């Protein structure tokens, strides 16, 4: 590993960027809140209430369709492809060393800032889940929608930990062998992907929707970049972590928040009892 560079450029980065990014973890969420305030929080006409269609057991066709769409999303396969390219020679290590040596964005506070950015992505998910219009049965629909989101976040964490244990890649700073993939990147990605999906339920101008989406992608990207500058991960770790989080976020939202149920249960009251009906869809 190359020694950190010295000189005026390094001094400027160390002196200026930590100060400029002292409030960085709150900057991107604040921009998002501003966009939402300008865009309004009414529901999209014709859109079902957020959480209304959430189901525990979606149909198999819906699960397969959601998995295909999530896998073919460029934000899933492009980071994986890029990570594969970085494995050629020492490209991954060289680029990661450059970012850690020069710290062009976050200076010496990169590791701490990455923690703040990841936490900010969690806050953003929670805010978008709460402001998404949930219709007449607000409490029930919110609980349904949040259950899907929490399950997606939990699944991302479990899968990330499983891959870390299987890969046993040493971190750039040598702390341990849990470098691949980045848990911060996967967490930020699933949070921001879910948040973007949540905003589809909120009526806003096209410019506000685009701005919100770009802001959230920047939040996830900044989280991963800060992990590289802080010598906690290589770029390939971050890219695969982002792809993993994005895939699970999009898959879970489409399969469990937008699909019909595998099991439909109905009840018809009769004198002295009731008739239960069950329906299956495949």
C-alpha positions in Angstrom: 0.0 0.0 0.0 1.4 3.4 -1.0 2.1 6.0 1.7 -0.3 9.0 1.8 0.8 11.9 -0.3 1.9 15.1 1.3 2.0 18.7 0.0 -0.3 21.6 -0.5 -3.0 19.6 -2.2 -3.1 17.1 0.6 -3.1 19.9 3.2 -6.0 21.7 1.4 -8.0 18.5 1.3 -7.4 17.7 5.0 -8.1 21.3 6.1 -11.1 22.3 4.0 -13.2 19.2 3.3 -13.7 18.0 6.9 -15.0 21.4 7.8 -17.2 21.6 4.7 -18.6 18.2 5.4 -19.1 18.5 9.1 -22.8 18.8 8.4 -22.6 16.5 5.4 -24.7 13.6 6.7 -27.6 16.1 7.1 -27.1 18.0 3.9 -28.5 15.5 1.4 -31.6 14.6 3.5 -32.2 18.3 4.0 -32.2 18.9 0.3 -34.6 16.1 -0.2 -37.0 17.5 2.4 -36.8 20.8 0.7 -37.7 19.2 -2.7 -40.6 17.4 -1.1 -41.9 20.6 0.6 -41.8 22.4 -2.8 -43.3 19.5 -4.6 -46.1 18.8 -2.2 -47.1 15.6 -0.4 -50.5 14.8 -1.9 -51.1 11.4 -3.4 -50.7 10.6 -7.0 -54.1 10.4 -8.8 -55.1 6.8 -9.5 -52.3 5.4 -7.3 -53.3 3.0 -4.5 -52.5 4.0 -1.0 -49.0 3.2 0.2 -49.1 -0.1 2.0 -52.6 -0.9 0.9 -51.5 -3.7 -1.5 -48.8 -5.1 0.9 -49.1 -8.9 1.2 -47.2 -11.5 3.1 -47.4 -14.1 0.3 -47.4 -12.6 -3.2 -48.1 -14.9 -6.1 -45.2 -16.8 -7.6 -45.6 -15.0 -10.9 -45.3 -11.7 -9.1 -42.2 -12.8 -7.3 -40.5 -14.0 -10.5 -41.4 -10.8 -12.3 -40.1 -8.6 -9.5 -36.8 -10.7 -9.3 -36.3 -10.3 -13.1 -36.9 -6.6 -13.1 -34.7 -6.0 -10.1 -31.9 -8.2 -11.6 -32.0 -6.4 -15.0 -32.2 -2.9 -13.5 -29.0 -1.1 -14.5 -28.4 -0.1 -10.9 -28.1 -3.8 -10.1 -26.0 -5.2 -12.9 -23.9 -2.1 -13.8 -22.1 -1.9 -10.4 -21.4 -5.6 -10.5 -20.0 -5.4 -14.0 -17.8 -2.5 -13.0 -16.6 -4.4 -9.9 -15.7 -7.2 -12.2 -13.7 -4.9 -14.4 -11.8 -3.6 -11.4 -10.6 -7.1 -10.6 -8.3 -6.9 -13.7 -4.8 -6.6 -12.4 -4.4 -4.3 -9.4 -6.9 -1.7 -10.6 -9.2 -2.1 -7.6 -6.4 -1.7 -5.1 -4.7 1.1 -7.0 -7.9 3.2 -7.3 -8.9 2.6 -3.8 -5.4 3.5 -2.5 -5.6 6.8 -4.6 -8.9 7.7 -3.0 -7.7 6.9 0.5 -4.4 8.7 0.0 -5.9 11.9 -1.5 -9.3 11.9 0.2 -10.7 14.3 -2.5 -14.2 14.6 -0.9 -14.1 14.0 2.8 -10.6 14.5 4.1 -9.6 12.8 7.3 -13.1 12.4 8.6 -14.2 10.0 5.9 -14.9 7.0 8.2 -17.0 9.0 10.6 -18.9 10.7 7.8 -19.7 7.4 6.2 -21.5 6.4 9.4 -23.5 9.6 9.4 -24.4 9.2 5.8 -25.6 5.7 6.3 -27.7 6.8 9.3 -29.1 9.6 7.2 -30.3 7.1 4.5 -32.2 5.3 7.2 -33.9 8.6 8.3 -34.7 9.4 4.7 -36.4 6.0 4.3 -38.5 6.5 7.4 -39.5 10.0 6.3 -40.6 8.9 2.9 -42.5 6.0 4.4 -44.4 8.3 6.7 -45.2 11.0 4.2 -46.4 8.6 1.5 -50.2 8.9 1.4 -51.7 5.7 3.0 -55.4 6.4 2.5 -58.3 5.8 4.8 -56.8 3.0 6.8 -53.7 4.9 7.5 -52.4 3.0 10.5 -53.0 -0.5 9.1 -51.5 0.5 5.7 -48.4 2.1 7.3 -47.8 -1.0 9.4 -48.0 -3.2 6.3 -45.7 -1.0 4.3 -43.2 -0.6 7.1 -43.2 -4.3 7.6 -42.0 -4.8 4.0 -39.4 -2.1 4.3 -38.0 -3.5 7.6 -37.9 -7.0 6.1 -36.0 -5.6 3.1 -33.5 -3.8 5.3 -33.1 -6.9 7.5 -32.6 -9.2 4.5 -30.0 -6.9 3.1 -28.1 -7.0 6.4 -28.3 -10.8 6.7 -27.2 -11.4 3.1 -24.4 -8.9 3.3 -23.1 -10.6 6.5 -23.4 -14.0 4.8 -21.3 -12.9 1.8 -18.7 -11.3 4.1 -18.3 -14.5 6.0 -18.0 -16.5 2.8 -15.5 -14.1 1.0 -13.3 -13.3 4.0 -11.6 -10.4 2.2 -9.2 -8.4 4.3 -10.0 -4.7 4.7 -7.6 -2.1 3.2 -6.6 -1.1 6.7 -6.1 -4.7 7.9 -8.7 -4.5 10.7 -10.5 -7.7 9.8 -11.5 -10.0 6.9 -15.0 -8.6 6.4 -14.4 -6.2 3.6 -16.5 -7.7 0.8 -19.1 -6.5 0.3 -19.6 -3.1 2.0 -22.4 -3.2 4.6 -22.6 0.6 4.6 -23.1 0.6 0.9 -25.7 -2.1 0.9 -27.6 -0.5 3.8 -27.6 3.0 2.1 -28.6 1.5 -1.2 -31.6 -0.5 0.2 -32.7 2.6 2.2 -32.5 5.0 -0.7 -34.0 2.5 -3.2 -37.0 2.0 -1.0 -37.3 5.8 -0.4 -37.4 6.4 -4.2 -40.1 3.8 -4.6 -42.0 5.4 -1.7 -41.9 8.8 -3.4 -43.7 7.3 -6.4 -46.9 7.6 -4.2 -46.3 11.3 -3.6 -47.6 13.9 -6.1 -44.9 16.3 -7.1 -43.6 18.1 -10.2 -41.3 16.2 -12.6 -38.3 18.4 -11.6 -38.8 17.6 -7.9 -39.1 13.9 -8.6 -36.0 13.9 -10.6 -34.1 16.0 -8.1 -35.2 13.7 -5.2 -34.1 10.6 -7.1 -30.7 12.1 -8.0 -30.2 13.3 -4.4 -30.9 9.9 -3.0 -28.6 8.2 -5.4 -25.9 10.7 -4.4 -26.5 9.9 -0.8 -25.9 6.2 -1.4 -22.9 6.9 -3.6 -21.4 9.3 -1.1 -21.7 6.7 1.7 -19.8 4.1 -0.3 -17.1 6.6 -1.5 -16.5 7.7 2.1 -15.9 4.1 3.1 -13.1 3.9 0.4 -11.6 7.2 1.5 -11.6 5.9 5.1 -9.7 2.8 4.1 -12.6 0.5 5.2 -13.3 -0.9 1.8 -12.2 -1.2 -1.8 -14.2 0.2 -4.6 -15.4 -3.3 -5.7 -16.7 -3.9 -2.1 -18.8 -0.7 -2.3 -20.1 -1.5 -5.9 -21.2 -5.0 -5.0 -22.8 -3.8 -1.8 -24.7 -1.1 -3.6 -26.0 -3.6 -6.2 -27.0 -6.0 -3.5 -29.0 -3.4 -1.5 -30.6 -2.0 -4.6 -31.7 -5.4 -5.8 -33.3 -6.3 -2.5 -35.0 -3.0 -2.1 -36.5 -3.0 -5.6 -37.5 -6.7 -5.4 -39.1 -6.5 -2.0 -41.1 -3.3 -2.9 -42.4 -4.6 -6.2 -43.1 -8.2 -5.0 -44.6 -7.4 -1.5 -46.0 -3.9 -1.8 -47.3 -3.8 -5.3 -48.6 -7.4 -5.9 -51.7 -9.4 -5.1 -51.7 -12.1 -2.5 -51.1 -15.7 -2.9 -53.7 -16.5 -0.3 -57.0 -14.6 -0.2 -59.2 -15.2 2.8 -62.9 -14.3 3.0 -65.7 -14.8 5.5 -69.5 -14.8 4.9 -71.6 -14.6 8.1 -74.4 -17.1 8.4 -77.0 -17.7 11.1 -75.2 -19.5 13.9 -71.8 -19.3 12.2 -69.9 -18.3 9.1 -68.4 -19.7 5.9 -64.7 -19.2 5.3 -63.4 -19.1 1.7 -59.8 -19.4 0.6 -58.4 -18.5 -2.8 -55.0 -19.3 -4.3 -53.2 -17.6 -7.2 -50.2 -19.0 -8.9 
